Amino acid sequence: MSSLLEVRELTKQYPAVRAVDGVSFAVEEGICFGLLGPNGAGKTTTVEMMEGLTRPSSGQVLYRGAPLGAGYKHEVGIQFQSTSLQDFLTTREVLQLFGKFYKHTLPLDEVVRMCALGEFLDQDNRKLSGGQRQRLFLALALINDPALLFLDEPTTGLDPQARQNFWKLVRQIKAQRKTIVLTTHYMEEAYALCDRIAIMDHGRILTIGSPQDLLTEHFEGVWLELPAGNLNGHRTIPGKLRERPGYVDIQTTDLDATMRALLAADISLVGLKVRQPTLEDLFLALTGHELRSGS
């Protein structure tokens, strides 16, 4: 699979901080690539350089093997985390306005169908719900039929149903062989949508690969979650213990032995959960803290 976008030794230096510190990776054509990181990790700055909106201090971003040029903006679509629209325009009028910014656009009917905008096409954009606005913003990012689509925290603030509906749209777009770069702080979202992910902190890439390959590489067995109060200070349970607010996690490759040890120590199993490792576990293991909301 060929690389559509390549980042080579990318850095961004500000007077007081190096926000991005020698980042390199490639985004293969036709995949959804996720960039994950906490506030201050440098992922937003990295994406802005990939989008051509911020100039790197050093390093290169290559699109189809060449440095970004004047025509790049016609090849990409960007759904920003926050977008301000002109007041008093309907959804239809907003689409028509943005369509005038590009040399080539998809037919309006096709964009409306792809993003399920038909029910509120003639509604004032200020009166749209959160989920409807995100679908409109996605349509604006797609209106020039881009080969490469950037989605910056696209489901922040949406309720679970609206988030699931948005994921469905993203999968449909991905099925059209478009390449997607996604930033998100929802681990479930990254696992559901991304073919490959990069976890970033302090301006550097910590690890990169497919979600399942990374979990297999870093974890064995299962996790047990117990309310912290159940253990009453007991710490001689077989397995690897990890404490977090209100809970103790136990990683074990021998679930039966760990359960027997808990019962033998007279530890209450009320509230016990057994689960497979997740990307949240991976993020904690690599960074030492949970992924905080925001970009």
N, C-alpha and C positions, 0 to 999 in steps of 0.2 A: 504493500500500500504506500503510495507516494505522499510526501509531506506537502500540504498546502501552505502552511505557515511555519516559519522557523525562527526561533529566538536564539541569538548567539551572544553569550557573555554580556548580557544586557545589564547596565548599571544606571542608576539615577541618583545623583548627589545633590542634596540641598545644603545650604550653609551649615546647618546644625546636625544633619543626619544623612546617612546613606540609605535611602528608602529601598533601593533594589541593588543587590550586591552580586553581580556575576551570574545571572540567571540564564540557563540554556535549556531548551527543550523544543520538540517539534510537535505539530498538530497535524495528524494524518487526514487526508481528504475523506469526507463522508462520515466522520465520527462526531460524537459529542465529547468534548474535552472539558473537564472540570478543574477550576483553580480554587483551592480552599485555603483559608487562612484567617486568623483572628484580626481584629482591628490593629492596624499598625504593622501588619506582616509584610506589606508592600505589594499585595496582589492587585489592588486598584490601580496603583501607579504602573505596574507591569502591564495590565490590560489597556490602560490609556496609551501606553507606548505601542502596544500591538495594534490598537485602533488607529494609530497615526495622529492622535490628539496631543500627545506630549512627546517632546524630543528627548531621546536618551542622552545621558552624559557620555556614555561610550557603549560599544556593542552595536548589534544590528538586528533589525526585524526584516525577514525576507518573506515575500509573498510570491509563490510559484517560482522560487529560486532567485528573485531579483529584489533589490531594495524598494521600499514603498515609494510609489510615484504619484503623480497628480491624478491618475485615473483610479487609484486605489479606492477612493470614496464611493465610486460607482460600483465597486465589486463587493462592498461590505454593507451589512445592516447592523444597527446598534439599537438595542433596547436599554436605555439608561434606567438606573434605579429610580430616578425622579425626572419627569418631563413636564414642562409647563406648556399648555396649549392656549391658543387664542380664545378669549371669551366669546360666547354667543354663537360659536360655530357648531353645527351638527357633526355627528360622526362622519357622515358622507362628505361634508365640506372640508373637514380636517384631512381626510384621505386625499381628496382632490388637490388641496393646497400642497401637501407634502409630495404628491406625485409630480408637481411642477418643478421640483428641485433636481430631477434626474433626467438624463437623456433617454433612458429606457425604463419602463415600468410594466408591472403586471397589469392585466385588465382588472378594473375595479371589482367586477363581479367575482373574479377568482380570489382576490384578497379577502373579500367579504366572506366567501365560502370557507376558505382555509381557516379563518380566525373566528368563525361563527358570530359575525357582527350583524346579521340580517335583522334581528329582533329590535335593535336600537339604532339602526342606520340613520334615521331622521330625528334622533333625540339629541338635545343640547349636550355637548360633551361634559359640561359641568355637573350634569345630573346622573352620570354613570356610576355604578357601584365600583368597588375596588377591583373585583374580578373582571368586570366589563372594561374598565380603563386599561388593565394590563393586557387584555386581548386587543384593544385598540393600539396600544403602544407596540405590541408584537406585530400588528398589521403594518404600522408605519415603518418598522424595521425591515419588513419583507417587501415593501411596495416597489423597490427597485430590483426585485428578483436577485438578491445577493447570493454569491457562492459561499460566503462566509458570514455567519451571524453571531454577534456578541450579545449575550443576555446577562445583564448585571443585576444580581439579586432579584430575579423577575417575580418571585412569589412572596416577597416580604410583605407582611401585613394581611395576607389573604387567609380566609378561613379554610379549613381542611378540604371542603368540597370544591371550592374555587381553585385551590392548589392542585387537586387531582385533575380537574378539568383542564388546567393549564398544562399539566404534564402530558395529557393526551394530545394536545395541540403540538407540543414540542416533538413528541414521538412521530406524529404525522409529518411534520416538517423534516425531521431527520430521515424518514423513509423516502423522501425525495432526493436523497443523497446530498443535502446541504451539510456543510461543516459548521458545527456550533461550538463556541467557547462560552462556558457557563461559569459564573461566579455565584456561590451560594453559601449560606451558613447552615443550611438544613442538610444534615448527613443523609437522611432518608432520600432526599431529592437527588443528591449526588449519586447515591447507589442506584436509584431507579433510572436515571437518565444517562449517566456518563459511561462511555466505553473505557476512558482513561481519566485518571485524576492526578493532579500534582498538589501536594500539601506544602505550603509555604509558611515560613515564620522568620522574622528578623531579616527580611530581604533575601532569603535564600530558599531554594527548593530542598525540602527534607527527604522526600521520596516521590516516586512517580511510577505509575503502572495501572493496570486494570483494578477496579475495586476488589474483586474476588482474589486476584493474584496477590495483592498487598495483604489482605487478611490472612490468606494461607501462609504467606511468608513470615508474618509477625506473630501469629497466634496458633496454638494447638488446643484442642479440647473445647470446653464451654466455660461460660461465666455463670456463677451463682450470685444473685443480688440478695443481700439481707439487710433489714433495718439495723443500723449501727447499735441500737440499744439491745438487740437480741444477744449480742456476744458478751456483754458485761465484762469487757476487758480481755476476754479469751482470745489468744492469738496463736494457738498451736494447732490450727487446722491445716490438714494437707492441702497444698496448693499455694498459689501466689495471691497475696492479699493486697488490695488497693482501697484506700479510704477516700471517700468524698462526702460532701455535706449530707448527713442523714443516713448514709448507707456504707456498707462494706462490700466490695466485690471480691469474689474468690475465683481465680482462674484455675481450672483443674483438667487434667487429662484422664482422671479416674473418678467419674461422678459417683459411683457406688461407694468407693472408699471414703470420699469426702462427706457424703451423706451419713455414712455410719459414724464417722468421727464427730459430726455435729450432734447426732443423737446421743452418742456416748458421753459427750461433754454436757449433756442436758441443755443444749442451746435450742431455743424456740425456733420453729420453722415457719411461724406465722409471718406472712408477707414475703416468703421466699419466692424468687423467680429464677428459672433456668433458661438461659438464652445463648444463642450463637454470638461470637464476636461481631462487632459492628464497626463502621467507620469512625464513630465517636470514640470507641475504645482505641482505635489506631491513632486518632488525633491526640488523645490523652497520653498514650505511650510515647509519642514523638515529641510533643511540646510541653507536656506536664500540666496542661490545663485544658478545660473544655473550650470548644469553639464558641466565642462570644458572638452575639448578633451584631450585624452591621457590616460595612465594607471596610 
